[in-house]
Amino acid sequence: MERCIKPIGGEFWFENSIIDDNIANLNSTESLLLNGGQSAIEYILRDIAIERHNYVLMPSYLCPTILYKFKKKNINVLFYKINEDLSIDISSIKELITNFDVKALFFIDYFGFYPDEQTLNYFKQLKERGVILIEDAVQMLWFDKSPKFIGDYVFNSYRKFFPCDGSMVLHNSDKVKYESIEDTYDTLIFEARTKKTQYIKNNIGKEDEFLIKFLEAEQLYYEREDIKSIGERSKTFLQHINYQKIRKQRIDNFLYLYEKLKNNQKVRILFTPQKIEDNTPLAFPVLINNRDFVRQELRKYNIYCPVHWDIKKEKWAGQFPKSLNVSEKILSLPIDWRYSKNDMQYLLDKFECLLNE
């Protein structure tokens, strides 16, 4: 197979083919639209008004950046166990709730897949007992409330799926309006995405030019303090995204990778196609023993597979060997709308070859 010219993975560039002016995704929404996932977390924590004696339960497997807002507010956090298949250890939660004053529980719909029925039923019991559920649906692409969402608060982050920013927050509190002011992050990230688009489509500029801007923008993203409404540029983009086309492409690519890898003994697949319902997966996550080597070598072929997530530097990670093991072995294979079956096969050819080295 010929070398892939466009990169597989990495930050998004602009693409007109996913825009349809006849679509209006946001016209009927009554949800709160903020400028990103960090604003969503800030809003939720303010709305809950957690007191000093309260605790929030967090999964032992998560993106460490989620904890930024909790640390800044000096909120008491306790971690519950996550199994190696990314299922939730309910017994771990029960033990913590018995011994601590738990105000809220934060859980993640990993890679866009809902927890199993047993876990959902248990969470419903917790809600009835007054425990507030914060559902992180960041790795799931959606514009409308799913019947399977059970969180008192549910939020997402569109930058995980598109070259734009924004977060939708579902909740039952009174709606609050926030200002929409473009800041330095907004300016930098738009410049980075524009430069990458020009580089990919027209071979204009250099790769380093947009990579540096993406890095600078990422640092600024987590320095934001105030809650802001979604920017007009991102809101317009999301309004006209052809969501169903994108969902189909992601699922098709997921299914393609699954069929090709399901019998590979060196790969542990975390989610099966049977778990795809009304959800849209973020990536095709796998566990492999030589992850760091494979990931580094794939870059030589213009393939960039992220790690969701690296927790080994976190002080608490050593207490959770299963989560730490996942963190050391997990690799996310890109399946987004930019890639055809030929691209998926190119990825597979390189990936499986490296597994044998």
C-alpha positions in Angstrom: 0.0 0.0 0.0 1.2 3.5 -0.8 2.4 5.9 1.8 -0.4 8.0 3.3 0.1 11.6 2.4 -2.3 13.2 4.9 -1.7 12.5 8.6 -3.9 10.0 10.4 -4.7 11.5 13.8 -3.6 14.7 15.3 -5.4 18.0 15.6 -8.3 18.7 13.3 -8.3 21.0 10.2 -11.3 22.7 8.6 -13.3 20.7 6.1 -16.2 22.0 4.1 -17.5 18.5 3.3 -18.9 18.1 6.9 -20.9 21.4 6.7 -24.5 21.5 5.5 -26.2 24.9 5.7 -29.6 23.2 5.7 -28.9 21.6 9.0 -29.6 23.4 12.3 -28.3 21.3 15.2 -28.7 23.9 17.9 -32.1 25.5 17.1 -34.1 23.3 19.5 -31.6 22.9 22.3 -32.4 24.3 25.7 -29.0 23.3 27.1 -26.3 25.6 28.4 -23.7 26.2 25.7 -20.3 27.1 27.1 -16.8 27.6 25.5 -15.4 24.3 26.6 -15.2 21.4 29.0 -13.3 23.3 31.6 -16.0 26.0 31.7 -18.5 23.2 32.1 -16.7 21.7 35.1 -16.4 25.1 36.6 -20.1 25.8 36.2 -21.1 22.4 37.6 -18.9 22.8 40.7 -20.2 26.3 41.4 -23.8 25.1 41.0 -23.4 22.2 43.3 -21.8 24.3 46.0 -19.7 21.6 47.6 -18.8 22.2 51.3 -15.6 21.5 53.1 -16.8 18.3 54.7 -18.1 16.9 51.4 -16.3 14.5 49.1 -16.6 13.9 45.4 -15.9 10.4 44.1 -13.7 10.3 40.9 -12.7 7.4 38.7 -9.2 6.2 39.1 -8.8 6.2 35.4 -9.3 9.7 33.9 -7.7 12.6 32.2 -5.7 14.4 34.9 -6.7 17.8 33.5 -10.2 17.1 34.8 -8.9 17.6 38.3 -7.6 21.2 37.7 -10.8 22.8 38.8 -11.2 20.5 41.8 -7.7 21.3 43.0 -8.2 25.0 42.6 -11.3 24.9 44.8 -9.7 22.6 47.3 -12.5 20.1 46.9 -12.1 16.8 48.7 -11.6 14.0 46.1 -11.6 10.3 46.6 -10.9 7.8 43.8 -12.9 4.7 43.1 -11.5 1.7 41.2 -11.8 1.2 37.4 -11.3 -2.3 36.0 -9.0 -3.2 33.1 -12.0 -3.3 30.7 -12.9 0.2 31.8 -15.9 -1.0 33.7 -16.6 0.5 37.1 -15.9 -1.4 40.3 -19.1 -0.8 42.2 -17.9 -2.4 45.4 -15.2 0.3 45.5 -17.8 3.0 45.4 -20.0 1.3 48.1 -17.0 1.2 50.4 -16.3 4.9 50.0 -19.9 6.0 50.4 -20.1 4.0 53.6 -17.1 5.8 55.1 -17.3 9.3 53.8 -19.7 12.2 53.3 -20.1 11.9 49.6 -21.9 14.8 47.9 -21.3 13.8 44.3 -20.0 11.1 42.0 -18.2 11.9 38.8 -18.2 9.2 36.1 -17.0 8.9 32.5 -18.7 7.4 29.4 -15.4 6.0 28.2 -14.8 6.4 24.5 -18.4 7.2 24.0 -19.8 4.0 25.5 -22.3 3.9 28.4 -21.7 2.0 31.6 -23.3 -1.4 31.8 -26.9 -1.9 33.0 -25.8 -3.0 36.5 -23.8 0.1 37.0 -26.5 2.4 35.6 -29.0 0.8 38.0 -26.7 1.3 40.9 -26.2 4.9 40.0 -29.9 5.4 39.9 -30.1 4.1 43.4 -27.4 6.6 44.4 -29.5 9.5 42.9 -32.5 8.4 45.0 -30.3 8.6 48.1 -29.3 12.2 47.2 -25.9 11.6 45.6 -25.4 14.1 42.8 -24.2 12.4 39.5 -21.8 14.3 37.2 -21.7 12.5 33.9 -18.6 13.2 31.7 -19.8 12.5 28.2 -16.9 14.3 26.6 -15.8 11.2 24.6 -19.3 10.9 23.1 -20.6 13.0 20.2 -24.1 14.3 20.8 -26.3 17.3 20.4 -29.5 16.0 22.1 -30.1 14.3 25.5 -29.8 10.5 25.3 -32.3 8.4 27.1 -29.4 6.6 28.7 -27.9 9.8 30.3 -28.6 9.6 34.0 -26.4 12.3 35.4 -27.8 15.3 37.2 -25.2 17.1 35.1 -24.1 15.9 31.7 -21.5 17.7 29.6 -19.4 17.2 26.5 -16.5 18.9 24.6 -16.8 19.4 20.9 -13.1 20.0 20.3 -12.6 16.2 20.8 -14.5 15.7 17.5 -14.3 18.9 15.4 -12.0 21.9 14.7 -14.1 24.1 17.0 -14.7 24.6 20.7 -17.7 24.4 22.9 -19.5 22.3 25.6 -23.1 21.5 26.1 -24.3 21.1 29.7 -27.5 19.3 30.5 -29.0 20.0 33.9 -32.2 21.0 35.7 -31.0 24.3 37.3 -32.2 27.7 36.2 -30.4 28.7 33.0 -27.7 31.3 33.4 -26.4 33.5 30.6 -22.7 34.1 30.3 -20.7 36.5 28.1 -19.1 35.3 24.9 -15.7 37.0 24.7 -12.9 35.9 22.4 -9.7 35.5 24.3 -6.1 34.8 23.4 -6.8 31.0 23.3 -9.6 31.5 20.8 -7.3 33.6 18.6 -4.4 31.2 18.8 -6.4 28.0 18.2 -8.2 29.5 15.2 -4.8 30.5 13.7 -3.4 27.0 14.4 -6.4 25.3 12.7 -6.3 27.7 9.8 -2.5 27.1 9.2 -3.0 23.3 9.5 -5.8 23.5 6.9 -3.6 25.4 4.5 -0.7 23.0 5.1 -2.8 19.9 4.5 -4.9 21.1 1.6 -2.6 23.5 -0.2 0.9 22.6 1.0 1.3 26.1 2.3 3.6 26.8 5.3 5.5 24.5 7.5 4.3 21.9 10.0 6.2 23.6 12.9 4.2 26.8 12.4 0.9 25.3 13.4 2.3 22.7 15.9 3.7 25.5 18.0 0.4 27.4 18.0 -1.5 24.3 19.0 0.8 23.8 21.9 0.6 27.4 23.0 -3.2 27.3 22.7 -3.4 24.1 24.8 -1.5 25.7 27.6 -3.8 28.8 27.6 -6.9 26.6 27.5 -6.3 25.3 31.0 -5.5 28.8 32.4 -9.0 30.1 31.8 -10.7 31.0 35.1 -14.1 32.4 34.2 -17.1 30.7 32.8 -17.8 31.9 29.2 -20.5 31.2 26.7 -19.6 29.4 23.5 -18.0 31.7 20.9 -20.0 32.7 17.8 -17.5 31.2 15.4 -17.8 27.7 17.1 -21.5 28.0 17.5 -22.0 28.7 13.8 -19.8 25.8 13.0 -21.7 23.4 15.2 -25.0 24.6 14.0 -24.3 23.3 10.5 -22.3 20.2 11.2 -23.6 17.1 9.3 -23.7 15.1 12.5 -25.3 11.9 11.0 -22.7 11.8 8.2 -19.9 12.0 10.7 -21.5 9.5 13.1 -21.8 7.0 10.2 -18.2 7.4 9.2 -16.9 6.9 12.7 -19.0 3.8 13.2 -18.0 2.4 9.8 -14.4 2.8 10.6 -14.8 1.3 14.1 -16.5 -1.7 12.6 -13.7 -2.1 9.9 -11.0 -2.0 12.6 -12.9 -4.4 14.8 -13.3 -7.0 12.0 -9.7 -6.8 11.1 -8.3 -7.0 14.7 -10.8 -9.2 16.5 -8.7 -12.3 16.1 -5.3 -10.7 16.7 -4.0 -12.3 19.9 -1.6 -9.4 20.5 -4.5 -6.9 20.8 -7.1 -6.5 23.5 -10.2 -4.7 22.1 -12.0 -2.8 24.9 -15.4 -2.3 23.2 -17.4 -4.4 20.8 -19.8 -3.2 18.1 -22.7 -4.6 20.1 -22.2 -1.7 22.5 -22.9 0.9 19.8 -26.4 2.1 20.3 -27.3 5.7 19.9 -23.7 6.6 20.8 -20.8 7.7 18.6 -17.4 6.4 19.6 -14.4 8.7 20.0 -11.8 6.2 18.8 -11.0 2.5 18.6 -9.1 1.9 21.9 -6.9 -1.2 22.3 -4.5 -2.5 24.8 -1.1 -3.7 23.6 2.1 -4.7 25.5 4.6 -2.6 23.4 2.5 0.5 23.3 5.2 3.2 23.5 7.4 1.5 20.9 4.4 1.1 18.5 3.2 4.6 19.0 6.6 6.1 18.4 7.2 4.1 15.2 3.7 4.9 13.8 4.7 8.6 13.8 7.3 7.8 11.1 4.4 6.8 8.8 2.4 10.0 9.6 0.1 8.2 12.0 -0.5 9.9 15.3 -2.4 7.8 17.9 -3.2 9.5 21.2 -3.1 7.9 24.6 -6.3 8.3 26.7 -4.8 8.8 29.3 -1.3 8.9 30.9 -1.8 8.8 34.7 1.6 7.3 35.8 2.9 10.7 37.1 -0.1 11.2 39.3 0.6 10.7 43.0 -2.5 8.5 43.6 -2.0 6.3 40.5 0.1 3.7 42.3 -2.9 2.8 44.5 -4.8 1.6 41.5 -2.7 -1.0 39.6 -5.5 -1.9 37.1 -5.9 1.7 36.0 -2.2 2.2 35.8 -1.9 -1.0 33.7 -4.5 0.4 31.3 -2.6 3.7 31.1 0.6 1.9 30.2 -1.0 -0.2 27.4 -3.8 1.8 25.9 -3.7 3.2 22.4 -6.5 5.1 20.6 -6.7 4.3 16.9 -8.3 7.3 15.0 -11.6 6.6 13.3 -12.9 10.1 12.5 -14.5 11.6 9.5 -11.2 12.5 7.8 -10.5 8.8 7.0 -11.7 6.3 4.4 -11.4 2.5 4.4 -8.1 2.8 2.5 -6.8 5.0 5.3 -7.9 2.5 7.9 -6.2 -0.3 6.0 -3.0 1.8 5.8 -3.1 2.3 9.6 -3.7 -1.5 10.1 -0.9 -2.5 7.9 1.6 -0.4 9.8 0.1 -1.2 13.2 0.0 -5.0 12.9 3.5 -5.0 11.4 4.9 -3.2 14.4 3.1 -5.5 16.8 5.3 -8.3 15.5 8.6 -6.5 16.1 
